[in-house]
Amino acid sequence: MTIGNRQHWVLAALALSSAMTIGQVPARSARLSSDNPAPLPGAAAQGSIDHQSIPMLGGTPTAPVVALEHIANGATLGCLASPRHCPQTLTASLLAAGALAASTLGGGAMGYAFGRFTAPASVPEASRAASLPESLYALLPDEQRMQLLQIVRDCGTDTAACTAPAIHDLLETLPVDVRHRIMTTLGVAQHRGSHTHGGWPSGADAAALAPALDWMDWAAALLGSVVTPAQAAFQLDLEQIAQATLEGQAGETTAAGREAAANRARFATLRELLQRDGHALQQLPFNGTTHDSFGFGTDYAGCNLMLEFSGGGAPAHTLMVLAHGDMTGAREGSSGASDNGTGLAALLALARRLGAVTLPPGVRVQLLVTDLEERGMLGAKSYAANCVQRADCPDVALNLDMIGRGDGMTLSGSDRHHLYMDGDSRALQPSAATVAPAETHLRQLLERAAADVGLRVHASPDWVMQSDHIAFQREGVPALGMNLADATDLPLERDMQQARAQLWMASDGVDWSRFEDYLEGTLEAQQAQEMDNALDEVEQARRTYLALPVSPSMARIHNGQDQMHQVQPQRAMAALAVLEAAIDGWLQRPAA
């Protein structure tokens, strides 16, 4: 600005004063990276949040007061600089001031509306900064975060009239240091010291324009918007499953004892949660055997759990959605939150949704919790074999495994099941199956729903999701596997799968019935040489397999890293939205 007259001196003084005060406005630098979105209960608040201190301002100034000062200053500058446009400048400034006052001083209802507007979208994005509600949510201690979720879940679709008072009471129980961090994030912290408001001439603080703000009302309204009732229910179910898993293994000293105790507690909690919601639960016990690469077998006894939802009349079309309930890695303290607590929480959410609607006549949806997936898909194999024998298999099955973390969705169809090998299938390397119309129809519904919520679908060539849907595919039942994964993980997992397949084929080339004779040196020379060659191939395949890098997603499961903080709530809710939309579409037109 060129200062050429008295008017310009006034403009320069106001501009300089405003610029100096802008530097004193509290800097809200709270950020949560896309890799660390607002954590679930049980996950400590991330250290990436940087709460900067508020400068020493006079009286009890707030961020709204400072903002009003700059709105007024802008209007003054505009009118002095261009008198002809002063009416338009004043109109715009009054609208801005009114919006600010409404959002900050208008009570719980306006604050709630502001919070809903700024609440995180259900669609995961590659990079997204935390909203103000998310930043406040991340500051809550675990216990209060759980209480908040319970409040939102119990209020259901009610507005702030239900959530705000209860959350206000919750905030009153917070430690002083947590309160201060919340007030700092809101920009309403009070401080000692004296300093006039730099944006106005002396004696014109305009504090009368900003009555005292009840920060708890504002924070309660914002926190009430941070999750939907459906997301709160999902997170609480997942927390209960993971916590039961950890508590179940705590008293055991041996690795086998920890694993067994963790899974007993896990399934007991699943039964409680399903029965809590009033569902009629079927328990389907089974026995199975898993063989290792040497052909030695281990016997197991398990129990699948199933719910059915049917329209009127005999079922003509059946959709099954399944997820494995067991976990492994208890010896290292795994909670099984990601693998596969996320799939189980999704089943619980789907059960609530299906229980609240009337299905079309002749349509049935089955929800299956399988046991012993981690021991060779034994629960799924048992159910698939039995339904084929009864001629009562679903038209198509959808398996959910780890849907709480990843930058996109994968779908693994019947044309890929031959890429997985184990010692318990009738053929070590079965041929690819023909994809049935029912499976194609379900895939199309899922892909369309993913596009609607902005969730990418990974192509993942030559990769197979190694989970329970394979057991159905090998019995000729159309089935898809669905999970969330990072695109960068899939090539690493594909290479690992191919190396594992080579190891199985090398092992299959060994006549293990003669192995003891080989060790004792009683084989003929030619037979001993053949055994040497076959064992060399196994050893080379084993070394190749073990030398490959493990993908980051696989490194976070089956061990102590699989905890609640690994689950990304927004990703999980996007996957659940895809499931719900696809099932709604299937119910309207179950057959292709």
ZAMARGU-4260 file (C-alpha; in steps of 0.2 Angstrom, whole numbers, plus 5000, padded with zeros to 4 digits):
<rodrens>
0) 5000/5000/5000 | 5006/5017/4995 | 5003/5029/5010 | 4999/5046/5002 | 4986/5054/5013
5) 4977/5053/5030 | 4965/5040/5024 | 4979/5028/5019 | 4988/5030/5036 | 4972/5024/5044
10) 4971/5009/5032 | 4989/5005/5036 | 4987/5005/5055 | 4972/4994/5054 | 4980/4982/5042
15) 4996/4981/5053 | 4986/4979/5069 | 4975/4965/5062 | 4990/4956/5055 | 4999/4956/5072
20) 4983/4949/5080 | 4982/4935/5067 | 4998/4928/5073 | 4990/4927/5090 | 4975/4917/5085
25) 4977/4899/5092 | 4984/4888/5079 | 4974/4872/5076 | 4987/4861/5070 | 4979/4844/5076
30) 4981/4832/5062 | 4978/4813/5060 | 4986/4806/5045 | 4977/4794/5033 | 4987/4780/5041
35) 4982/4785/5059 | 4963/4791/5058 | 4954/4793/5074 | 4958/4778/5084 | 4946/4765/5090
40) 4943/4763/5109 | 4958/4754/5117 | 4970/4763/5106 | 4980/4777/5114 | 4978/4794/5106
45) 4992/4796/5093 | 5006/4808/5096 | 5005/4817/5080 | 4992/4829/5087 | 5001/4846/5091
50) 4991/4857/5103 | 4999/4874/5103 | 4997/4886/5117 | 4985/4901/5117 | 4994/4918/5118
55) 4991/4929/5133 | 4976/4939/5128 | 4966/4951/5140 | 4950/4946/5149 | 4943/4930/5143
60) 4944/4932/5124 | 4939/4917/5113 | 4943/4912/5095 | 4925/4919/5090 | 4930/4936/5097
65) 4946/4937/5087 | 4937/4931/5072 | 4924/4945/5074 | 4937/4958/5075 | 4945/4953/5059
70) 4928/4953/5050 | 4925/4971/5056 | 4942/4976/5051 | 4940/4969/5034 | 4924/4979/5032
75) 4932/4995/5038 | 4947/4992/5026 | 4935/4988/5012 | 4924/5004/5015 | 4939/5015/5017
80) 4948/5009/5001 | 4932/5009/4990 | 4918/5019/4997 | 4907/5015/4982 | 4907/4996/4987
85) 4904/4999/5005 | 4886/4993/5006 | 4891/4976/4998 | 4906/4975/5009 | 4895/4978/5025
90) 4882/4965/5019 | 4895/4951/5017 | 4903/4955/5033 | 4887/4954/5043 | 4883/4938/5035
95) 4900/4931/5040 | 4898/4937/5057 | 4880/4930/5058 | 4886/4913/5053 | 4900/4913/5066
100) 4889/4918/5080 | 4876/4905/5075 | 4889/4891/5074 | 4898/4896/5091 | 4885/4905/5101
105) 4868/4898/5095 | 4867/4884/5108 | 4868/4865/5106 | 4857/4863/5091 | 4867/4875/5080
110) 4883/4867/5087 | 4877/4850/5083 | 4872/4855/5065 | 4890/4862/5063 | 4897/4846/5070
115) 4887/4836/5057 | 4893/4847/5043 | 4911/4845/5048 | 4910/4826/5053 | 4921/4814/5043
120) 4914/4807/5027 | 4911/4788/5027 | 4922/4786/5012 | 4940/4784/5015 | 4952/4796/5006
125) 4970/4794/5001 | 4974/4809/5012 | 4963/4818/5024 | 4966/4830/5038 | 4956/4827/5054
130) 4941/4837/5057 | 4938/4847/5073 | 4926/4833/5080 | 4939/4819/5076 | 4953/4830/5084
135) 4942/4831/5100 | 4938/4812/5099 | 4956/4808/5099 | 4960/4818/5115 | 4947/4808/5125
140) 4955/4794/5137 | 4950/4776/5132 | 4936/4775/5146 | 4928/4791/5141 | 4929/4786/5122
145) 4920/4770/5126 | 4907/4780/5136 | 4904/4792/5121 | 4902/4778/5109 | 4889/4770/5121
150) 4879/4786/5122 | 4879/4788/5103 | 4874/4770/5100 | 4860/4771/5114 | 4853/4787/5107
155) 4851/4779/5090 | 4845/4792/5077 | 4839/4804/5090 | 4847/4822/5088 | 4858/4832/5100
160) 4843/4832/5112 | 4849/4815/5117 | 4867/4815/5115 | 4872/4833/5120 | 4867/4832/5139
165) 4875/4815/5141 | 4891/4820/5133 | 4891/4836/5143 | 4890/4826/5159 | 4904/4815/5152
170) 4916/4830/5149 | 4913/4836/5167 | 4922/4820/5173 | 4938/4823/5162 | 4954/4826/5171
175) 4959/4845/5171 | 4974/4842/5158 | 4962/4834/5146 | 4949/4848/5148 | 4963/4861/5144
180) 4969/4852/5128 | 4951/4851/5122 | 4948/4870/5126 | 4965/4873/5117 | 4959/4864/5102
185) 4943/4873/5102 | 4952/4890/5104 | 4943/4895/5120 | 4956/4892/5133 | 4957/4906/5146
190) 4974/4914/5151 | 4981/4926/5163 | 4989/4942/5158 | 4983/4958/5149 | 4983/4963/5131
195) 4971/4973/5121 | 4963/4966/5106 | 4975/4972/5092 | 4962/4972/5079 | 4952/4986/5086
200) 4957/5004/5091 | 4960/5006/5110 | 4944/5005/5120 | 4934/4996/5107 | 4936/4977/5111
205) 4919/4973/5106 | 4918/4959/5119 | 4900/4963/5121 | 4897/4955/5104 | 4902/4938/5112
210) 4893/4932/5127 | 4902/4919/5138 | 4903/4903/5128 | 4900/4886/5137 | 4914/4876/5129
215) 4907/4860/5135 | 4891/4863/5125 | 4901/4866/5110 | 4912/4851/5113 | 4897/4840/5117
220) 4889/4845/5100 | 4904/4841/5090 | 4908/4825/5099 | 4890/4819/5096 | 4893/4820/5077
225) 4910/4811/5077 | 4902/4794/5074 | 4885/4788/5068 | 4875/4776/5079 | 4879/4762/5067
230) 4898/4766/5068 | 4897/4767/5087 | 4889/4750/5088 | 4902/4742/5076 | 4916/4749/5086
235) 4909/4743/5103 | 4906/4726/5096 | 4923/4725/5090 | 4930/4732/5106 | 4921/4719/5116
240) 4927/4704/5105 | 4945/4710/5105 | 4945/4713/5124 | 4937/4696/5128 | 4951/4688/5117
245) 4964/4697/5127 | 4956/4693/5144 | 4953/4675/5140 | 4972/4672/5136 | 4979/4681/5151
250) 4979/4668/5164 | 4987/4654/5153 | 5005/4650/5153 | 5008/4639/5138 | 5006/4644/5120
255) 4993/4631/5116 | 4983/4635/5132 | 4983/4654/5128 | 4976/4650/5110 | 4963/4638/5116
260) 4957/4650/5130 | 4957/4665/5119 | 4946/4657/5106 | 4934/4650/5120 | 4932/4667/5127
265) 4930/4675/5109 | 4916/4663/5104 | 4907/4665/5121 | 4907/4683/5118 | 4900/4681/5100
270) 4886/4670/5106 | 4882/4683/5119 | 4882/4697/5107 | 4871/4688/5094 | 4859/4683/5108
275) 4859/4700/5115 | 4851/4707/5099 | 4837/4694/5100 | 4843/4682/5086 | 4839/4663/5086
280) 4857/4656/5085 | 4861/4639/5078 | 4876/4630/5084 | 4884/4618/5072 | 4898/4607/5080
285) 4910/4597/5068 | 4926/4588/5069 | 4941/4590/5057 | 4959/4586/5053 | 4973/4596/5047
290) 4988/4588/5038 | 5005/4597/5037 | 5017/4596/5023 | 5024/4579/5029 | 5007/4571/5029
295) 5005/4571/5048 | 4987/4575/5054 | 4980/4584/5069 | 4962/4582/5074 | 4951/4596/5080
300) 4934/4599/5086 | 4925/4615/5083 | 4908/4623/5082 | 4901/4635/5068 | 4887/4648/5073
305) 4873/4653/5061 | 4858/4665/5059 | 4845/4664/5046 | 4833/4678/5040 | 4819/4672/5028
310) 4804/4680/5019 | 4788/4671/5018 | 4786/4653/5010 | 4800/4641/5006 | 4817/4648/5002
315) 4820/4649/4983 | 4835/4660/4984 | 4849/4660/4998 | 4863/4672/5000 | 4876/4667/5014
320) 4888/4680/5022 | 4902/4672/5032 | 4917/4677/5043 | 4929/4666/5053 | 4927/4668/5072
325) 4943/4660/5077 | 4960/4669/5079 | 4978/4664/5081 | 4993/4673/5088 | 4988/4673/5106
330) 5005/4667/5111 | 5011/4684/5106 | 4996/4694/5113 | 4986/4696/5098 | 4968/4703/5101
335) 4962/4697/5084 | 4954/4714/5081 | 4959/4715/5062 | 4959/4696/5059 | 4945/4694/5060
340) 4936/4704/5072 | 4931/4717/5059 | 4922/4703/5049 | 4913/4698/5065 | 4908/4716/5069
345) 4901/4717/5051 | 4891/4701/5053 | 4884/4708/5069 | 4879/4724/5060 | 4871/4715/5046
350) 4861/4704/5058 | 4854/4720/5066 | 4850/4727/5049 | 4842/4711/5042 | 4832/4708/5059
355) 4824/4726/5056 | 4817/4723/5039 | 4805/4711/5030 | 4813/4700/5017 | 4804/4697/5001
360) 4795/4680/4999 | 4806/4665/4995 | 4822/4674/5000 | 4834/4669/5013 | 4850/4676/5020
365) 4861/4666/5031 | 4875/4673/5042 | 4888/4660/5046 | 4903/4662/5059 | 4915/4648/5055
370) 4927/4640/5067 | 4945/4634/5064 | 4949/4644/5048 | 4966/4647/5055 | 4968/4628/5056
375) 4964/4625/5038 | 4947/4632/5035 | 4940/4617/5044 | 4923/4625/5049 | 4920/4631/5031
380) 4925/4614/5024 | 4913/4605/5036 | 4898/4616/5032 | 4901/4616/5013 | 4903/4597/5012
385) 4887/4595/5023 | 4876/4607/5013 | 4881/4599/4997 | 4876/4582/5005 | 4859/4590/5010
390) 4857/4599/4994 | 4854/4615/5004 | 4869/4626/4999 | 4867/4644/4996 | 4865/4651/4979
395) 4881/4661/4982 | 4892/4664/4998 | 4902/4680/5002 | 4916/4678/5014 | 4923/4693/5024
400) 4940/4693/5031 | 4950/4708/5037 | 4939/4723/5031 | 4946/4736/5043 | 4962/4742/5035
405) 4967/4746/5017 | 4966/4758/5003 | 4954/4747/4992 | 4944/4732/4991 | 4948/4715/4984
410) 4936/4702/4977 | 4943/4684/4976 | 4932/4673/4965 | 4930/4654/4960 | 4942/4657/4946
415) 4956/4659/4958 | 4954/4645/4971 | 4966/4634/4962 | 4980/4646/4967 | 4979/4640/4985
420) 4986/4623/4990 | 4984/4614/5006 | 4986/4596/5012 | 4968/4593/5015 | 4960/4595/4998
425) 4955/4581/4987 | 4967/4588/4974 | 4983/4597/4978 | 4982/4608/4963 | 4963/4608/4957
430) 4958/4616/4941 | 4950/4634/4940 | 4931/4633/4942 | 4919/4641/4930 | 4911/4657/4937
435) 4892/4655/4940 | 4880/4668/4935 | 4875/4670/4954 | 4893/4674/4958 | 4895/4686/4944
440) 4879/4695/4949 | 4885/4697/4967 | 4902/4704/4961 | 4893/4717/4950 | 4883/4722/4965
445) 4898/4724/4976 | 4908/4733/4963 | 4894/4745/4959 | 4892/4749/4978 | 4911/4752/4980
450) 4910/4764/4966 | 4896/4773/4974 | 4905/4776/4990 | 4922/4780/4981 | 4931/4764/4987
455) 4943/4757/4974 | 4943/4739/4969 | 4960/4731/4966 | 4962/4721/4951 | 4975/4709/4960
460) 4980/4697/4946 | 4987/4680/4950 | 4983/4683/4969 | 4970/4674/4979 | 4962/4679/4996
465) 4967/4663/5007 | 4951/4661/5017 | 4935/4651/5020 | 4927/4655/5003 | 4939/4643/4995
470) 4931/4628/5004 | 4914/4633/4996 | 4922/4636/4979 | 4930/4618/4979 | 4913/4610/4983
475) 4906/4619/4967 | 4897/4632/4977 | 4898/4650/4970 | 4908/4661/4982 | 4918/4677/4983
480) 4930/4682/4996 | 4931/4701/5001 | 4943/4711/5011 | 4952/4727/5012 | 4970/4729/5007
485) 4984/4741/5002 | 4988/4740/4983 | 5007/4739/4988 | 5004/4723/4998 | 4996/4712/4985
490) 5011/4709/4974 | 5021/4704/4989 | 5007/4692/4995 | 5006/4685/4977 | 5024/4681/4977
495) 5023/4673/4994 | 5008/4663/4988 | 5017/4656/4973 | 5032/4651/4983 | 5021/4642/4995
500) 5013/4633/4981 | 5030/4628/4974 | 5034/4621/4992 | 5018/4611/4993 | 5021/4603/4976
505) 5039/4599/4980 | 5033/4591/4996 | 5020/4581/4986 | 5034/4574/4976 | 5042/4566/4991
510) 5037/4548/4995 | 5036/4551/5014 | 5031/4533/5018 | 5049/4529/5014 | 5057/4543/5024
515) 5061/4532/5040 | 5069/4519/5029 | 5079/4533/5021 | 5085/4539/5038 | 5089/4522/5043
520) 5099/4519/5027 | 5089/4504/5021 | 5084/4510/5004 | 5091/4504/4988 | 5104/4515/4980
525) 5092/4522/4966 | 5078/4524/4979 | 5090/4534/4991 | 5096/4545/4976 | 5078/4549/4971
530) 5074/4553/4989 | 5090/4564/4990 | 5084/4574/4974 | 5066/4576/4981 | 5072/4582/4998
535) 5084/4594/4989 | 5069/4602/4979 | 5059/4603/4995 | 5074/4612/5004 | 5077/4624/4990
540) 5058/4628/4989 | 5058/4631/5008 | 5073/4643/5007 | 5065/4653/4993 | 5048/4654/5002
545) 5056/4659/5019 | 5068/4672/5010 | 5053/4682/5003 | 5048/4698/5012 | 5031/4698/5021
550) 5019/4711/5016 | 5015/4725/5029 | 4997/4719/5031 | 5002/4701/5034 | 5016/4707/5047
555) 5002/4715/5057 | 4992/4699/5060 | 4994/4683/5070 | 5005/4692/5083 | 5004/4706/5096
560) 5002/4719/5083 | 4985/4714/5079 | 4976/4727/5091 | 4962/4739/5090 | 4973/4754/5084
565) 4977/4744/5068 | 4958/4746/5063 | 4954/4761/5053 | 4936/4765/5057 | 4932/4775/5041
570) 4938/4761/5030 | 4928/4748/5040 | 4912/4759/5038 | 4915/4761/5020 | 4916/4742/5018
575) 4901/4740/5028 | 4891/4752/5017 | 4897/4742/5002 | 4890/4726/5010 | 4874/4734/5015
580) 4871/4741/4997 | 4875/4725/4989 | 4864/4715/5000 | 4850/4727/4997 | 4852/4725/4978
585) 4853/4706/4980 | 4837/4706/4990 | 4828/4715/4976 | 4834/4704/4962 | 4843/4688/4969
590) 4845/4679/4953 | 4855/4685/4938
</rodrens>
